[in-house]
Amino acid sequence: MKNNFPLSEKYIDFINTTENVDADFLEGTTASGKTTVGAGVKFMLMVSKSNKKLHIIASKTTGTAEKNIIQQDNGILDIHKGKARYCGNGDKDYKIPHIKFEDKIIFVLGYDNKEKWKLVLGSQFGCVYIDEINTADIEFIEEVSTRNDYLLATLNPDDPSLPVYSEFINRSRPYKKYKDDVPKEIIEELKEEPVPKWRYWFFTFYDNLSLTDEDIEKKKRSAPKGTKLYKNKIQGLRGRATGLIFSNFERKHNVIIKDQAKKMRFVQFTAALDTSYSQKSPDTFAMSFQGITDNKELVMLDEEVYSNKDLTVPLAPSDIAPKFFKFLEKNRKEWGFARDVFVDSADQATIMELKKYKRHNPNLYNIVNSYKKFEIIDRIHTMLGWINTDGKIYYYVVDTCKEHIREMEIYSWKEDKYEPEDANDHTINSGQYGWIPFRKMIGNYKEE
């Protein structure tokens, strides 16, 4: 094997970890060497060790695989010169593109062409490599994942709401030795039920020893700071790269811990409820509790979310009422009293149940219809100004409000209209219902 590039200790450990591993997922910054080391070294080593004849390399198209994985400098043909031979047009035995390596056949597939890959996936395979798995057809991933002994996949950080994360990436776990290398934001995402022997690796520029300090700085300068491109490519953090609404929301600026919030002086508390009873969508019931400080800052202090999609016995309006009042009381004791609580005005059934519950369980809360004449675009523009304007921040989220943070990082515009998608917005809507009546107390708000 030819090796013209130096390997970091982490990459050496990655390559040498061949026992007790069924899948490796490699995420991280651009130019970190994931494809070179993943496909060219570890994958080919696993193919060599496999007792099966047939294997797969999958990329967006066969042309992409040829350019980025097989034929480039330090690609598979370069690293395994004389041992690997590429039959781009197939041959008499196998009609589709493939690599002959030792006594093995590695099919080269494009996951953009369902008709072609469905013809191949009738067998069991030894090793499967999926390039940029975050862009792959989820049906292809699901199909091929059950047909291999070993899976290796690379990806650049993307929209964390994509099903590939919950179904695959987030079910893997990092080795203890390298857990601290994984950004905290991503560690918090690795929360699905883990699969034994599925390993997660996070690589950055600094793991690619072929890059000089000057090379790294040049790459960092290539994307403007504060943009989602910078977040994805340079920091290696997840988040939708295009169409994001709250693109100026950053955890390091807008997310605080509870102890920080406890030191703030609050002059107003407000709470709200957004509802969805669907069992067919991931929509949620979203309860929010917020405070406004004497410095005109809005702080999301607490949230509670439920989804009927996840429940065997779905929640009805009569179930939501006691849960919401319990949520209000919990926060009254911890933070303070929110006399007026705002509920989605489109859901009169829930409002009626809340009022009925109050009659049977007297309390001091006023159930108020949400005010929707302050339209969604105006709400978004207002929040954008609070989140960060020239370094001045009026919008904070306590780090335990994980669903709200998730929504802030993926809530997006429709591709063809200047309006937001009807998704990933339930704690956002709930929060808006809560702050709209008090918006003049926040930031430098001015009524236009």
Order of alpha helices (4+ residues) and beta strands (2+ residues): alpha-beta-alpha-alpha-beta-alpha-alpha-beta-beta-beta-alpha-beta-alpha-beta-alpha-beta-alpha-beta-alpha-alpha-beta-alpha-beta-beta-beta-alpha-beta-alpha-beta-alpha-beta-alpha-alpha
